[in-house]
Amino acid sequence: MPMHTTSGTELALLPAEESCPYEYWVPWLKNLALEVISKTHISRRIGNKYSAEDFWEVLILHTMMNLSIDEASNELNRMKWEQLNRHRRRKRFSKKICSKTRKFERLCPHGDQVRKYRQMLPMWIAKKVNQVIFLAQINYALREGLIDKNISILVDNNDQWYYGSDRYPANSFINKSNKGPGTSRRRKYLGIMIRSKKTSLFCGVSIIKKGHSNVPDIMGCIDQLIIEGFQIDYVLGDRWFPTYEFFAELHVRGIHYVGPYKKWSPIKKLLEDFLKNGGNYIRKYTIKGAPKKYYHSPGIPVWLILTNRQGRRLRDIRRDFKQKKMNLQDAMKEIMVMVTTFPPPVGIKQKQGWAVGICRKYDRRWQIETGFRDLNRISPPSNAHTNVRKFLMRSTQYWAYNTWQLERAKRKIKGQIPKSWKQGPTLRQFSHAQIRMYRASLVF
């Protein structure tokens, strides 16, 4: 991977940056995408002038520069003309093309051409590029010592709100929700993140159809990590992930699960019994599948932990309920139900420490939520209409996020770096550094 390490004409670095310089990620991502294109026997030559390399260059720079596709292509065209004329005594200017509209010669494709190229890529190509790039980024982190083979996995859904006229069932990827800002339509993306040491990286993204399960996508990503030799400690998810299908797949692979549990009817009865009669706050429970599909399948034993994440004790909640300071519904809202497949120890004191440790694992969930918010800051929202194009443009944001996190992780483990630089660059600083390095690569 090319790397600019010296100060001066190549790339001016701050003193703290000299000991831990930036990697040049633009050609790295572009070459991985082109490798997939070559292996799948898709033509790399598009038209008479441009190749697939030119289009992927615009797509990646569009994400890195935080510009729209039109703005990124125009900026890239301007930089290439500057580079062409840098050492020419007699400058060359773009020629006017004979056309009804005002057109000039270009050195890179314009926005409409990039969008047409993006439209011709099928979904399986986008998924294959995702798999190759995510795996390459994880292996890079492993080589640099930023992660190790023991990892935990975070899974969550991310809603992207939709304001167009496309509706279900004509488009099965557009779901309905009542939480949207000015809309009731959304596309639901599944994000999968790995956590090791102090580094968090996305390792998978999928767009989910209405009425379809996300378990096959999660297990496909987990199986790929297992093939690469990673040891998965546990999976952390939100309250809509604990299902019989998901737990059955994890149980076969010997992977544990930690997360909150939805308060459906049997859980409400359990909470009501606890508030009225007391009892143990750690309960053994069995998750069973739907009778139509899993009639002969055995139940999966799990443990439920009743807790309060706002710092209140369960006995204080029961006391307020007994003294009628709060009704049953309010008291049940105060109690959070955690579910795990980790078996508890035998002793009472050991069980208490075990329950606290399980609840603390859930505190890591904020990392994937913060990652989703950072994704929305990486580049402007795409105006793509089809699901494949929307998925591809969303995927480029995940690639850029991972490269930014890798740069930050390298500085956290680096010695003899000022404390102010230990946290690494902000997202804007990282984008500006990649743009400067791209301009420097055009000059030299």
N, C-alpha and C positions, 0 to 999 in steps of 0.2 A: 504494500500500500504506500503511495507517495506520501512524504511527510516533509513539511517545511520547518526547519529547525533553527535557521540562522536569522539574525537580525539584519536589517539593512534593506536592500532593494527587493529581496524575495518577499519577506513578510516581517514587518516590525513587531517585535514581541516585547511585552513588559518583562522586567527582571524576574518576576515570579513565574512567568510563562516559559522562560528559557529552560528551566529544569523539567518542565512537563508540557511540551508543545502540543498543539492541536494536530489531530490526524485529519487528512484530507479525505472526507467521506464521499464526496460527490462521484468521483470515478469508481470508487469501491462499490457503491450501490448500483451504479449504471452497469458495471461489468457483470455483476451477479444476475441482473435482469436479462442482459444480452446472452448470458450463458444458458439461461432457461429457454430463451427464444431459439437459440441454435440447436439445443438438444431436442426440442419439440418439432424441428424441421419446418418452422414458420419462416417465410422469406424475410431476410433482413433488409432487402432493398425495397423501398416504397417509392414508386414513381421513378422519374428519370434523374432526380437531383438529390433526394434525401434518403438516408438509411434509418433503420430502427434506432441506431445510436443517437441520431439527432433528436428523435422524438422523446426517447427516455431521458435525454439530457434536459430537455425543457420540463418534463414532468417532475423530475427530481429537484431541479432548481426552483420550480414553482413552489414546492414545499419548503425548501431551505430558505428562500428569499422572503417567504411570507407575502407573496404576490399572487394575483390571479394568473391564469394561464396566458391571457393576452399580454398582460404587463410583463410577465417573466420572459415570454418569447421576444417581445420588443426590446427588453433590456439586454437579453443575450445577443440579439442581432446587433445592437449598438456596440456592445463590447467586442464582438468579432470584427466589426468594421474598424474599430479603433486599433485592434491588434494587427489587422491587415495593413494599415497605413502607418504603423508606428515607425518603421524603418524605411519607408518609401520616400524618395525625394519628390516624386510627382505623385500626389495623392490620387487614389482611385475612389470614385463616388458611385453610389448605386444608380444604375441606369433605370430610366423610366420604361415601363413595359406598356406596349400598345394594348390598350384596353379602354372600355367605356368609363371605368372608374379609375381613380388615380392610384396606380400601383408602381412599386419600385422593386428593384432586384434585392433579394434577401440572401443572407448566408445561413439562416436557420429557418425552420418552418414557422409559420404564424399560428395564431391560436386556433383557427378553424381547422387547419391541417392536423394539428395535434389532437384535437377532439375527434376528428374522423379516424385517426389511427387508434385512439383509445377505444373507439366504438367497435372496431373490428376484432378486438381481443376477446376471446370467450372467457367464461367464468373459470373454467378449469386451468387456464393459463394464469389468471390472477391468483388463484389459490396456490398453484405451483411456485410462482414467484415469491409469494408470501412465505411458504414453507422453506424455500432455499435461503432467503434473506434472514429470516428469524433464526434459523439454525446456524448460519454463518456468524451472526452477531453473538449468539450464545457461546459458540466455540471460541470466538475472539475474546470474550470476557473470561472464559476458562483459561486460555493461554496466558492472559495478562494477570491472572491471579485475583480477578475481581469477584469471581464466584468459585464455588467448589462443587463437588459431585452431589452433596447433600442439599436438597432444595425443598422449599414448600411452594405450593401452587395456590394462587388466588384467582377466583372466577367471579365474574359479575356481568350483568347486562347494562348496556348503554343505549339510551334512546336518542335518536336523531329525528327531530320533529320535521314534518313534511307539510308544505302549504300549497301543493299543486292540486290539479283536478283528478289525478289518478286515484282510483279507489279499488278496494277489495270487492269482489273476488277477481276482477280483471288483473290485478297485481297482488299476488299472494304474499309478497314481502312487506306490504304496508298494513300494519296493525292499527287497532283503535285503542285510544286511551283517553282518560278524562283529566290528565294532568298537564297537557300541553299548553304553552303560552299562545293563546289565540288559535289553536288548532286541536283537533282530536285524532290526527293521523301521525304515524311515526314509522320509522324503520328501526328494528331492534337488532343491535350488534352485540355479539358475545365476545368479551375480552378475556384472555387467559394470560396471567402474569406469573413469572417465577420470582422467588425471593431467596437470596442466598447471601450470607454475610450481611453487608449493608447495601447491596445492589438489588434493584428491582427492574426487570426487563419484561416487556411483552413477548410472548412466545406463540401467540395465536390470535386470530380474529376471524369471526364468521358472521354472516348475516342470516338471521333466523326467519324461516317461513312461518306464517300464521298457522297455528295448530300443530306444529312440528316440534319434536323434542330437540334440545340442544345437547343431550348426552352423547350422541355419536361424535359430534365435533370435539367435545371435551376429551373423550376417551381416545380419539385419534391423535390428539396432541400429546396426551399423556403417554400413549404407546410409543410415539416417536422419541420422546425424552428417555423412556426406559431402554429403547434400542440403542440410544447414544451412551448409555451407561450411567445415567443419573439415578440417584436414590431419592425417592419422594417421601418426605416425612409425613405430610398430611396435606389435605386440600381444604381451603377455607372459602366458604361461599355464603351467600345471603339466604334469607328465609324461604325463598321459592326454589332453591336447589335441592334440599333433602327430599328425594323421591326414592321409591323402591328400585326403580330402574337404575338410578345413579349409584345408590348404595350397593346394589348387587354387582355392578361392574367394578367398583372400588374393592369390594370384599374379595373378589376373585384374584385381584392383583396385590392384595395385602396392603392396601393404602387406607389410612384413617381419614376421617372427616371431622371438621369442627365448624360450627356455625349456628346461627339462631334458627328456631323452629317456628313455623307458622302456627298461630293460635286457631286451629280449626276445632270442630266440635269436641272430639275426645280430649284435646288439650285444655279446652275451657272447663270441662268437667273435672279434670285433674286439678286445675288451679282453684276451682270452687271448693273442692274437697280439702285442699291444703289450707285455704283461708278459713274455713269453718272448723276443721278438725285438727289442723296442724299435721305434723309428720316430718318425714325426711325430705330435705331439699334436693337430694339426689335420687332419682327414680329410674328404675329399669323399665324399658319400654320396647315394644316390638313393632317394627314397621312392616306392614303387609302390602302386597301389590293389589292391583285391581283384580277382582275375581274372574273377569272375562279373559284376561291375558295371563295372570299368574296364579290360577286356581290351585295348582298342585305344587307351587313353589313355596319353600319354607320361609317363614318370616326372618327378618334380620334384627338381631338384638342391638339396641343402642341404649345410651344413658342420657337422661334429661337432667339438666342442672337449672334450678330456679334461682334467679339472681336479680339484682337491681343495679343497673349501670350508672345511676346517678348518685351513688354513695349511700343510699338508705339501706338499713338492715331489714331483712324479711320479717323479723319479729315486730319491728316498728310498724310495718305495713299491716300486719295481722292485728296489732293492738288498735290502730286507727279504725280498722274495719269492725272489730268487735265493739268498740266504743261508738260506732256509727258516725264517725267523723268523715267517712267516705263510703260510698255505696259499693256494691259488688263489681260493677263495671269499671269504676275508677281504680279500685284496688287491683283488678286483673291487669289493667294497663300499666301499673307500676312494676309488675313482675315481668322479667324477660326470661324466655325459655331458650336455653342453649342445648344443642344436641351434639353428641360426639360418639364415635365408635371406639375411642380409647377406653379400655377397661379400667375401672378405679381400683386403687389399692385396698387392703383389708382394714387397716386401722382407721379410727375416727379422725385423728389428727392428720394422718396421711391423706385421707379423703378430702379434708378441708384444703390442704395445700394443693392437691391435685385439681380440685374445682377452681381454685383461684388461678392456677396455671392455664387451665383450659380457657377461662374467660379472658385472660391476658393475651392469648394467641389471637383472639378475635380483634384485638386493638390494631392489628396489622392491616385490617381491611381498609383503613383510610388511604393506604398507598395506591390501591387500584382506583379509588374514587378520585384522588388527586391526579392520577395519571389521565383519567378521562377528561378532567377539566383542562389539563395542560394540552391535550390533543386538540381541543377547540381553539387554542391560542397559536397553534403552529402555522396554519395557513387559512386563508379565507374559505368560507363554506363553498363547496363545489356546486355548480349549477347543472350538473349532470342529471339526466332524466331517467335513464335505465338503471336497473339494479346492479349490473356488472360494472358500469362506469362509476357509479356511486361507491361501490365496494372497493374498486381499485384506488380511487382518490382518497378514500378513508384509510386504506392500507398504507399509502405513502406517508401519512401522518404518523402511523405507528413506527415506521422505519426511522423517521427523523427523531421521534421521541427516544427511541433506543440509543441512537448515536449520541444524542445529548446526554443521556444518563451514563453512557460509557465514559464520556469525557469527564463528567463530574465524579464518577467512581474512581478514576485514575488519580485524581488530585486528593481524594480522601485518604488513600493509602500511601501517598507519596510523602517522604520525609523531607525536612528542611524547606518547607513551603510556608509562607506567612499564614497565620490563622485566618486572615480575611479572604485568602484564596483557597482555603481548604474545602469550602462548600462548592467550589467549581463555578463555571460561568452560568449566568442566567440564560434563559432561552434566547433572548435578543442578542446577547453577547456571542453566543454560539453561532447564531445565524449570520451575524456580521463577520465573524472570523471565517466561516466557510465561503462567504462571498468574496472576501479579500483574497483568500487562497485561490479561488477560481480565477479571479482577475490576474493574480500573479502567475498562474499556470498558463494563461493565454500569452503573457508577455514573454515567458521563457520557454 
